[in-house]
């Protein structure tokens, strides 16, 4: 750079320094995992009034007073050196001060920030919502003038709607950004069965959860499909949902800010009768998961004693951290669109993850107002019925009844067996209750952050304590403060604890290949699926090769379907818990026997670890396919 040779020395030097500052404007060094990045932010369109303001300008406060005094000393020197190297040294010193302040004082505050290039200019972005500048009202660091203004800009940024929504979604998902795993494709012996899976892969290549559920079903039905070519066409029609409803759900929070979520309802198949299926409110909810759950529900309903179609739905809304009024507003907005597709002879929703008594009550109340009558009800506790004392317990109790039926065929019983249970919701708690009643020793429960193990096993008093912890939104860690023989393990799953029977009741794909290997190594001989599709394909292969007997969720989880229909059809009966439990046991026994018969009819050995997997899929599919054939091209 050429320096002027005449004029006032003081003015010349100040001009030179200003020119250098413009050339090296706002140099920041951001430390990210030990890496230093030079960031140059020039005047941009983010905030024109601040385009000519120095990053370190403004009033000197606190620890910055010394820095500002040094700056004044440089600017006010009577006889400055006009060597460019000297000026670069001064600029370098200024830069080092900024670096030091960033590292020591603001490192924790700005953990959300990262550097990227936008329109040829380096910017500091929010790592949550991937935006900068006026997308957040103000860019919290850069093009903002003084440090005071930057700190106030951070507050505005964190309070902005865009950032809060993104942060909520990130925290709720509890997942870091992970590259999508390739879809695991099982090898099928039959070319016909393989062609069905290939057709789904071509049509819906990005719906990993749905494709996985289709592969499991086709694998279980391979012998059926190969025996009758007509079943190929029936299967192809079955795998295409009858009706897919996607809609927006706008709602306002308590601060008056507007949010929007996406709602789903899949009427998967109504060949056997009106649809029944759950509603799930969870940030991970998407079309693929809605279709997979609708397909699973269709098979489960077909295996039940009732003629019912299958459906499922929900939203990517997260009830956690929301007030009652916010959840009420969301449920009413959700029902404003969904109500026209519901009715006793069309489709009735039930509870699932994120939808409990409160949410179901809000949904039903608004549905009743919209349709103007009270015919029928939703399948959820304390909503428009007086009897049915075991509605919430039915699914969990049914799982234990099914396990007992399996053991009875082997001349064994649950008494004294160690049982590992995942999850800590309604199903898991009721599984614990009934296991204790049968004399088993349940030793684990889990949540999204780890699992709790009680070496002495849970009892009814301990279960009550667990419920209190969950009701107060506390961590399962608090349990171990009261019971010394228990321990909470962070970021771990309960499948490495010694057990005889496993009850996965948390979510889909919670058991991967390494978990399956752990279960085999600790001596687990039976796995009862409480959640839908809890095992990955790789885990299923490990369990099959190790002869671990698996009870599929479409058979073992029929208890919830049975209880819901009993309530809807016979809601005027005030049964005792014993009467209701007897009816539930009869229904589970009927389902178990249908499953066994279907498997043996197609040549599966009673010693096969996948006997029940094949039998449940075959019995369900043949029931649906027969009705589809009777009704023509449907």
C-alpha positions in Angstrom: 0.0 0.0 0.0 1.4 3.5 -0.9 1.4 6.1 1.9 0.9 9.8 1.1 4.0 11.9 1.3 2.4 15.2 2.4 -0.2 16.7 4.6 -0.7 16.6 8.3 1.1 13.5 9.7 -1.6 12.8 12.3 -4.4 12.9 9.8 -2.4 10.8 7.3 -1.6 8.1 9.8 -5.3 7.9 11.0 -6.3 7.6 7.3 -3.8 4.9 6.7 -5.0 2.9 9.8 -8.6 3.3 8.6 -7.6 2.0 5.2 -5.9 -1.1 6.7 -8.9 -1.7 8.9 -11.1 -1.6 5.9 -8.8 -4.0 4.1 -8.6 -6.4 7.0 -12.1 -5.7 8.4 -13.4 -7.8 11.3 -10.8 -10.6 11.5 -12.1 -13.2 13.8 -10.5 -16.5 14.8 -13.1 -19.2 15.8 -11.8 -22.3 17.6 -13.8 -25.4 16.6 -12.4 -28.7 17.8 -8.9 -27.4 18.0 -9.0 -25.8 14.5 -8.4 -22.1 13.9 -10.3 -20.4 11.1 -9.6 -16.9 9.8 -12.9 -15.2 9.0 -13.1 -12.0 7.1 -16.5 -10.3 7.2 -16.8 -7.3 4.8 -19.6 -4.8 4.6 -22.7 -6.7 3.6 -26.4 -6.4 3.3 -27.1 -7.7 6.8 -27.2 -4.4 8.5 -26.1 -1.4 6.4 -26.1 1.1 9.3 -23.3 -0.8 10.8 -21.3 -1.3 7.6 -18.7 1.3 8.6 -18.5 0.6 12.3 -15.4 -1.1 13.8 -15.9 -4.4 15.5 -14.2 -3.2 18.6 -15.8 0.2 18.6 -18.2 1.5 21.3 -17.9 2.3 25.0 -15.1 0.6 27.0 -16.5 -1.5 29.8 -15.0 -3.9 32.3 -12.1 -5.9 31.0 -12.1 -4.1 27.6 -11.0 -0.8 29.1 -7.3 -1.6 28.8 -7.8 -2.7 25.2 -9.5 0.5 24.3 -6.8 2.6 25.9 -4.2 0.9 23.9 -6.2 1.5 20.7 -6.4 5.2 21.6 -2.7 5.3 22.2 -2.0 3.9 18.7 -4.5 6.3 17.1 -3.2 9.4 18.9 0.6 9.0 18.5 2.4 12.3 17.7 5.1 10.7 15.6 3.8 7.5 14.1 5.9 5.2 12.1 4.8 5.1 8.5 6.3 1.7 7.8 3.6 -0.7 6.4 5.1 -3.6 8.4 4.6 -1.6 11.6 0.9 -1.0 10.7 0.4 -4.7 9.9 1.9 -5.5 13.3 -0.6 -3.1 15.0 -3.5 -4.8 13.0 -2.2 -8.2 14.1 -2.2 -7.1 17.7 -5.8 -6.0 17.4 -6.7 -9.3 15.9 -5.0 -11.2 18.7 -7.1 -9.3 21.3 -10.3 -10.4 19.5 -9.1 -14.0 19.4 -8.3 -14.0 23.1 -11.7 -12.5 24.0 -13.4 -15.1 21.8 -11.6 -18.0 23.3 -11.7 -17.1 26.9 -14.9 -15.2 27.4 -17.3 -16.1 24.6 -16.4 -19.7 23.8 -19.2 -21.2 25.9 -21.7 -18.6 24.8 -21.1 -19.1 21.1 -21.0 -22.9 20.9 -23.8 -22.8 18.5 -21.8 -20.8 15.9 -19.9 -22.1 12.8 -18.3 -20.6 9.8 -19.4 -20.9 6.2 -19.3 -19.0 2.9 -22.5 -17.5 1.6 -22.5 -15.5 -1.7 -18.7 -15.4 -1.7 -18.5 -13.9 1.8 -17.5 -15.7 5.0 -20.3 -15.6 7.6 -21.0 -16.9 11.1 -24.0 -19.1 11.0 -26.3 -20.6 13.7 -25.4 -24.3 13.9 -29.0 -25.1 14.8 -31.0 -23.5 12.0 -28.2 -22.9 9.6 -29.1 -19.2 9.0 -27.3 -15.9 9.7 -27.9 -12.1 9.7 -31.4 -10.8 9.3 -32.8 -14.3 9.2 -32.3 -13.9 13.0 -33.2 -10.2 13.2 -29.5 -9.6 13.8 -26.3 -11.6 13.2 -25.1 -12.3 16.7 -21.4 -11.8 15.8 -20.3 -9.9 12.8 -21.6 -6.7 11.1 -23.0 -5.5 14.4 -20.8 -2.7 15.7 -19.8 -2.7 19.3 -19.4 -5.7 21.6 -22.4 -4.5 23.7 -24.5 -4.6 20.5 -23.3 -8.0 19.7 -24.3 -9.4 23.1 -27.7 -7.9 22.8 -27.9 -9.3 19.3 -27.2 -12.7 20.7 -30.2 -12.4 23.1 -32.4 -11.3 20.2 -31.1 -14.2 18.1 -31.8 -16.8 20.8 -35.3 -15.3 21.3 -36.1 -15.3 17.6 -38.8 -17.6 16.4 -36.7 -19.3 13.8 -33.9 -20.1 16.2 -36.2 -21.3 19.0 -38.1 -23.7 16.6 -34.8 -25.1 15.3 -33.4 -25.5 18.7 -36.6 -27.3 19.9 -36.5 -29.7 17.0 -32.8 -30.4 17.6 -33.2 -31.1 21.3 -36.3 -33.2 20.8 -34.7 -35.4 18.2 -31.7 -36.1 20.5 -29.7 -36.9 17.5 -26.6 -35.3 15.9 -26.5 -34.9 12.2 -25.8 -38.3 10.8 -25.4 -39.4 7.3 -28.3 -41.6 6.1 -27.6 -45.3 6.4 -28.1 -47.3 3.2 -31.2 -49.5 3.2 -30.4 -53.1 4.2 -31.9 -55.4 1.6 -32.4 -59.0 2.6 -31.7 -61.8 0.2 -34.9 -63.7 -0.7 -35.0 -67.2 -2.1 -38.0 -66.5 -4.3 -37.7 -64.3 -7.3 -41.4 -63.5 -7.0 -41.0 -62.3 -3.5 -37.9 -60.3 -4.4 -39.8 -58.5 -7.2 -42.3 -57.2 -4.7 -39.6 -55.7 -2.6 -37.8 -54.3 -5.7 -41.1 -52.6 -6.7 -41.4 -50.9 -3.4 -37.8 -49.8 -3.5 -38.3 -48.2 -6.9 -41.5 -46.4 -5.9 -40.5 -45.2 -2.4 -36.7 -45.3 -2.3 -36.3 -42.9 0.6 -38.9 -44.4 3.0 -36.5 -46.6 5.0 -38.8 -47.5 7.8 -41.6 -48.6 5.5 -39.2 -50.5 3.2 -37.8 -52.4 6.2 -41.3 -53.4 7.4 -42.2 -54.6 3.9 -39.1 -56.7 3.7 -39.8 -58.3 7.0 -43.4 -59.1 5.9 -42.4 -60.5 2.5 -39.7 -62.6 4.1 -42.2 -64.1 6.5 -44.7 -64.7 3.6 -42.2 -66.1 1.1 -43.7 -69.7 1.2 -47.2 -68.3 0.8 -46.4 -66.1 -2.2 -44.5 -68.9 -3.9 -47.4 -71.3 -3.6 -50.1 -69.1 -5.2 -49.3 -66.4 -7.8 -52.6 -64.7 -7.1 -51.2 -63.6 -3.7 -48.5 -61.6 -5.5 -51.2 -59.2 -6.8 -52.9 -59.1 -3.5 -49.6 -58.2 -1.8 -48.9 -55.5 -4.3 -52.3 -53.9 -3.6 -51.9 -54.3 0.1 -48.6 -52.4 0.1 -50.2 -49.3 -1.4 -52.1 -47.4 1.2 -55.8 -46.7 0.3 -55.6 -43.1 1.5 -52.7 -40.9 2.5 -53.6 -37.6 4.1 -50.9 -35.0 4.7 -51.9 -31.5 6.1 -50.4 -28.5 7.9 -51.2 -27.8 11.5 -50.7 -24.1 12.4 -50.9 -23.2 16.1 -49.9 -20.4 18.4 -47.7 -20.7 21.6 -48.3 -18.8 24.8 -46.2 -15.9 23.6 -48.5 -15.5 20.6 -45.9 -16.7 18.1 -47.2 -18.9 15.3 -45.8 -22.3 14.5 -46.6 -24.9 11.9 -46.2 -28.7 12.0 -47.1 -31.4 9.6 -50.0 -33.8 10.2 -50.4 -37.3 8.8 -53.2 -40.0 8.7 -52.8 -43.1 6.6 -55.8 -45.3 6.0 -53.8 -48.3 5.0 -56.4 -50.9 4.4 -60.1 -51.1 5.1 -60.9 -54.4 3.5 -61.9 -56.0 6.8 -63.8 -53.1 8.2 -63.4 -49.6 9.6 -59.9 -48.4 10.5 -58.3 -48.4 13.9 -54.8 -47.1 14.6 -52.7 -44.9 16.8 -51.7 -41.3 16.8 -48.1 -40.4 17.5 -46.8 -36.9 18.3 -43.0 -36.9 18.0 -40.4 -34.8 16.1 -39.2 -37.9 14.2 -42.7 -38.5 12.7 -42.7 -38.5 8.9 -44.5 -40.2 6.0 -42.3 -43.3 6.1 -42.9 -43.9 9.7 -46.7 -43.3 9.4 -46.8 -45.8 6.5 -44.8 -48.4 8.4 -46.9 -48.1 11.5 -50.1 -48.2 9.4 -48.9 -51.4 7.7 -48.1 -53.0 11.0 -51.4 -52.0 12.5 -53.2 -53.5 9.5 -51.6 -56.9 10.1 -52.1 -56.6 13.8 -55.9 -55.8 13.5 -56.3 -58.7 11.0 -54.9 -61.1 13.5 -57.2 -59.9 16.3 -60.6 -61.5 16.9 -62.3 -58.5 15.2 -62.7 -57.5 11.6 -60.9 -54.2 11.4 -58.8 -52.2 9.0 -55.5 -50.6 9.8 -54.5 -46.9 10.0 -52.0 -44.7 11.7 -51.1 -41.0 11.9 -49.7 -38.2 13.9 -47.5 -35.2 13.7 -43.9 -34.0 14.1 -45.2 -31.9 17.0 -43.4 -32.5 20.3 -45.6 -32.2 23.4 -42.5 -32.2 25.7 -41.9 -28.7 27.1 -45.3 -27.4 26.0 -47.9 -26.0 28.3 -51.4 -27.5 28.6 -52.8 -24.5 26.6 -50.3 -24.9 23.8 -51.1 -28.6 23.6 -54.8 -27.8 23.6 -54.4 -25.3 20.7 -52.3 -27.8 18.7 -54.8 -30.7 19.2 -57.7 -28.4 18.2 -55.9 -27.3 15.1 -54.9 -30.9 14.3 -58.5 -32.0 14.6 -59.8 -29.1 12.4 -58.4 -31.0 9.4 -58.6 -34.6 10.6 -62.2 -34.7 11.8 -63.7 -35.1 8.3 -61.9 -38.5 7.9 -63.0 -39.9 11.3 -66.1 -41.7 12.6 -67.2 -45.0 14.1 -67.6 -46.5 10.6 -64.6 -44.8 9.1 -61.6 -44.5 11.4 -61.0 -44.0 15.1 -57.6 -43.1 16.5 -55.9 -44.5 19.6 -53.0 -43.5 21.8 -49.3 -43.9 20.8 -46.1 -42.2 21.7 -46.7 -38.6 22.7 -50.5 -39.0 22.8 -51.9 -39.8 26.2 -55.0 -39.2 28.2 -54.7 -35.4 28.0 -54.1 -35.2 24.3 -56.8 -37.8 23.5 -59.3 -35.9 25.6 -58.5 -32.6 23.8 -58.8 -34.3 20.4 -62.1 -36.0 21.2 -63.6 -32.9 22.7 -62.9 -30.8 19.6 -64.0 -33.6 17.3 -67.4 -33.8 19.2 -67.9 -30.1 18.8 -67.1 -30.2 15.1 -69.3 -33.1 14.1 -72.1 -32.1 16.5 -72.8 -35.5 18.1 -71.2 -38.0 20.4 -71.6 -41.2 18.4 -68.6 -43.5 19.0 -65.5 -42.5 20.8 -61.8 -42.5 20.5 -59.9 -45.5 21.9 -58.3 -43.9 24.9 -58.8 -44.0 28.6 -61.6 -42.0 30.3 -62.9 -40.7 27.0 -66.7 -41.2 26.7 -67.1 -44.5 28.5 -67.7 -45.8 31.9 -66.4 -49.4 32.1 -63.3 -51.1 30.8 -61.1 -50.9 33.8 -58.0 -52.2 32.1 -57.7 -50.2 28.9 -54.3 -48.7 29.6 -52.9 -52.0 30.9 -54.2 -54.1 28.1 -51.2 -54.0 25.7 -48.6 -54.5 28.5 -50.6 -57.3 30.1 -51.2 -58.9 26.7 -47.4 -59.1 26.1 -46.9 -61.0 29.3 -49.9 -63.3 28.7 -48.4 -64.1 25.2 -45.0 -64.9 26.8 -46.6 -67.2 29.3 -48.4 -69.1 26.5 -45.1 -69.6 24.7 -43.4 -70.9 27.9 -46.4 -73.2 28.7 -45.8 -74.9 25.4 -42.3 -75.7 26.5 -43.5 -76.8 30.0 -42.0 -73.7 31.6 -43.2 -70.7 33.4 -42.2 -67.1 34.0 -41.7 -67.6 37.7 -38.0 -66.9 38.6 -37.0 -65.7 35.2 -34.9 -62.6 34.8 -36.5 -60.1 32.4 -35.0 -57.1 30.7 -37.5 -54.4 29.8 -36.8 -51.3 27.8 -38.8 -48.1 27.9 -40.6 -46.5 30.9 -43.9 -45.5 29.5 -47.4 -47.1 29.9 -46.6 -50.4 28.2 -43.3 -50.9 30.0 -44.8 -50.2 33.5 -47.7 -52.6 32.9 -45.3 -55.3 31.7 -43.4 -54.9 34.9 -46.6 -55.2 36.9 -47.8 -58.4 35.3 -44.3 -59.9 35.4 -44.1 -59.4 39.1 -47.6 -60.9 39.4 -46.3 -64.1 37.6 -43.3 -64.3 39.9 -40.7 -63.1 37.3 -37.8 -60.8 38.2 -37.9 -57.6 36.0 -34.5 -55.9 36.3 -34.4 -53.0 33.9 -36.3 -50.0 32.5 -34.9 -47.3 30.2 -35.4 -43.8 28.9 -33.9 -41.8 26.0 -30.6 -41.1 28.0 -29.8 -44.5 29.4 -31.2 -47.4 31.4 -31.8 -48.3 35.1 -30.8 -51.7 36.5 -32.0 -53.0 39.8 -30.1 -56.2 40.7 -32.8 -57.2 43.2 -35.6 -56.7 40.7 -38.5 -54.4 40.8 -41.5 -54.9 43.0 -44.9 -53.1 43.3 -43.5 -50.5 45.7 -40.6 -49.7 43.4 -42.9 -49.5 40.4 -45.0 -46.9 42.3 -41.8 -44.9 43.0 -40.8 -45.1 39.3 -44.3 -43.7 38.3 -43.8 -40.8 40.8 -40.4 -40.0 39.2 -41.9 -40.1 35.7 -44.9 -38.0 36.7 -42.6 -35.3 38.1 -40.5 -35.4 34.9 -37.4 -36.4 36.8 -34.6 -38.7 35.6 -34.5 -42.4 36.3 -31.2 -41.6 38.0 -33.2 -40.4 41.0 -34.2 -44.0 41.6 -30.7 -45.1 42.4 -30.4 -42.5 45.1 -33.1 -44.4 47.0 -32.2 -48.0 46.2 -28.5 -48.7 46.7 -28.5 -52.0 44.7 -29.6 -50.2 41.6 -27.5 -48.2 39.0 -28.2 -45.9 36.1 -26.1 -46.2 33.0 -25.8 -43.2 30.8 -26.0 -43.5 27.0 -26.5 -47.3 27.2 -29.1 -49.9 26.5 -30.3 -52.7 28.9 -29.4 -55.5 26.5 -26.1 -56.4 28.0 -27.6 -57.4 31.4 -28.0 -61.1 32.2 -31.6 -62.1 31.4 -33.8 -65.0 30.2 -36.5 -63.0 28.4 -36.3 -59.5 26.7 -39.2 -57.1 26.3 -38.3 -54.3 24.0 -41.0 -51.7 24.5 -39.4 -48.4 23.6 -39.3 -47.7 19.9 -38.5 -49.1 16.5 -35.0 -50.4 15.7 -33.9 -50.1 19.3 -32.0 -53.4 19.1 -29.2 -53.4 16.5 -26.8 -56.1 15.6 -24.4 -55.5 18.6 -27.4 -55.4 21.0 -28.6 -58.7 19.6 -25.1 -60.2 20.1 -25.1 -59.0 23.7 -28.5 -60.6 24.3 -27.3 -63.9 23.0 -24.1 -63.7 25.1 -26.0 -63.0 28.3 -28.3 -66.0 27.9 -31.5 -64.5 26.5 -33.7 -67.2 24.9 -36.9 -65.4 24.2 -37.7 -61.9 22.8 -41.3 -60.5 23.1 -41.8 -57.4 20.8 -43.7 -54.7 22.7 -42.8 -51.9 20.3 -43.4 -52.0 16.5 -40.4 -53.4 14.7 -37.9 -53.1 17.6 -35.1 -55.1 15.8 -33.0 -54.0 12.8 -32.7 -56.6 10.0 -29.1 -57.3 11.1 -30.3 -58.0 14.6 -33.0 -60.3 13.4 -30.4 -62.4 11.5 -28.3 -62.7 14.7 -31.3 -63.8 16.8 -32.4 -66.3 14.2 -29.0 -67.9 13.9 -28.7 -68.1 17.7 -32.2 -69.8 18.0 -33.7 -67.0 20.1 -37.5 -67.4 20.0 -39.2 -64.2 18.8 -42.8 -63.2 19.4 -43.7 -60.5 16.8 -45.5 -57.3 17.8 -48.4 -57.9 15.4 -49.3 -61.0 17.5 -48.0 -60.2 21.0 -49.4 -56.6 20.9 -53.0 -57.5 20.0 -54.1 -56.8 23.6 -54.5 -53.1 22.9 -56.7 -53.7 19.9 -58.9 -56.2 21.9 -59.4 -53.8 24.8 -60.3 -50.9 22.5 -62.9 -52.8 20.7 -64.4 -54.3 23.9 -64.8 -50.7 25.2 -66.4 -49.4 22.0 -68.8 -52.3 21.5 -69.6 -53.0 25.2 -69.0 -49.7 26.9 -72.1 -50.0 29.1 -70.7 -52.9 30.9 -68.9 -52.2 34.2 -66.6 -55.2 34.3 -64.4 -56.0 37.2 -60.6 -56.1 36.6 -60.8 -59.9 36.8 -63.6 -60.1 34.2 -61.7 -57.9 31.8 -58.5 -59.7 32.3 -60.2 -63.0 31.6 -61.5 -61.7 28.3 -58.1 -60.4 27.4 -56.4 -63.7 28.2 -58.9 -65.5 26.0 -58.2 -63.2 23.1 -54.5 -63.6 23.4 -54.8 -67.4 23.5 -57.0 -67.3 20.4 -54.3 -65.1 18.6 -51.5 -67.4 19.7 -53.3 -70.5 18.5 -54.1 -68.9 15.1 -50.4 -68.0 14.7 -49.2 -71.5 15.5 -51.7 -73.1 13.2 -50.8 -70.8 10.2 -47.1 -71.6 10.6 -47.5 -75.3 10.9 -49.9 -75.4 7.9 -47.1 -74.0 5.8 -44.5 -76.5 7.0 -42.6 -74.5 9.6 -41.2 -76.6 12.4 -42.2 -75.9 16.0 -38.5 -75.7 16.9 -38.0 -72.9 14.4 -37.0 -69.6 16.2 -39.1 -67.7 13.7 -42.2 -69.9 14.0 -44.4 -67.2 15.4 -43.0 -64.5 13.0 -44.0 -66.5 10.0 -47.3 -67.7 11.5 -48.5 -64.2 12.5 -47.7 -62.7 9.1 -49.3 -65.7 7.2 -52.5 -65.6 9.3 -52.9 -61.8 8.9 -52.2 -61.8 5.2 -54.5 -64.7 4.3 -57.4 -63.1 6.2 -56.9 -59.8 4.3 -56.2 -61.5 0.9 -59.3 -63.6 1.2 -61.5 -60.6 1.7 -59.8 -58.7 -1.1 -60.6 -61.5 -3.5 -64.2 -61.6 -2.4 -64.6 -57.9 -2.9 -63.1 -57.8 -6.4 -60.5 -55.2 -7.5 -60.1 -53.3 -4.3 
